[in-house]
Amino acid sequence: MSVVFDFTDIKDYNIVVCGLGGTGSNLVPFLCQTVAMNNEKNIHITLADGDMIESKNLRNQKFIEKDINKPKAEVLCSRYQRIYPNINLSYYDKYITDTAKLMELLLFRKSYRPLFPVLVGCVDNNATRQLFHKVFYDNNISDILYIDSGNGTDNMEGQIVIGLKRQGKTILSPVADVYPQILEDNDNIENEVGCVAHISEHPQNIATNLYAAITLFSILNNLLFFDKLNKHFYRFNASDGFIQNKDIFID
């Protein structure tokens, strides 16, 4: 039967958005606005990306001309901290190349109470997803929600997979278990692996990125405002306006 996971026991969240390109940069304003309107929970957001803004990013990312040559993470953090001064927002403007740094960001503690870690992956390289996968299964993290978004460059299709671990037990399989070829892939990324893929000269269509961002936002809104999680994965086609999702089932 299908089930809905109840998160009413969680009042403190640490959300790490990793990758601030076409999907991640469009998610940030939605996420910051909903967190600013939520006075019942203690929510911290970290924006992570090592990329600098280029002119080609203006076509499908949430940047403007005066942002060019500035760090994506710093620009978005500064902008939305000004708009919503009451939210807890920080940034990390370097590439994440090892599990230790990601663990440090996820296990951030601002008070005596631990924050429930939520990793939002908006990357389009599997080398970084492999790193996310290792962190998800790390024994030092007993609770984690890992939401991964992926979409194509040459088409307008994409998918979002939700992985969940509670008290050391995997409840929902993360993306690399659903698509095991992720673990076999060897990405060829310029210079070093970071939290955003190398952007081609033909970027994803902005409608594809917006579909992904809005779907991610819907998941996070359900979690933060309605304390529930009821889907395992989503598939969408921005060209046709089609979204398919799969309920969570238990035997």
Salt bridges, closest charged atoms under 4 A:
ASP9 OD2 - ARG166 NH2 3.20
ASP12 OD1 - ARG113 NH2 3.14
ASP51 OD2 - LYS72 NZ 3.93
ASP67 OD2 - ARG79 NH2 2.99
ASP93 OD1 - LYS94 NZ 3.86
GLU104 OE2 - LYS101 NZ 3.04
ASP143 OD1 - ARG166 NE 3.07
ASP148 OD2 - ARG129 NE 2.97
ASP177 OD1 - HIS133 NE2 3.74
GLU190 OE1 - HIS198 ND1 3.68
GLU201 OE2 - LYS56 NZ 3.39
ASP227 OD1 - LYS41 NZ 2.98
ASP247 OD1 - LYS231 NZ 2.39
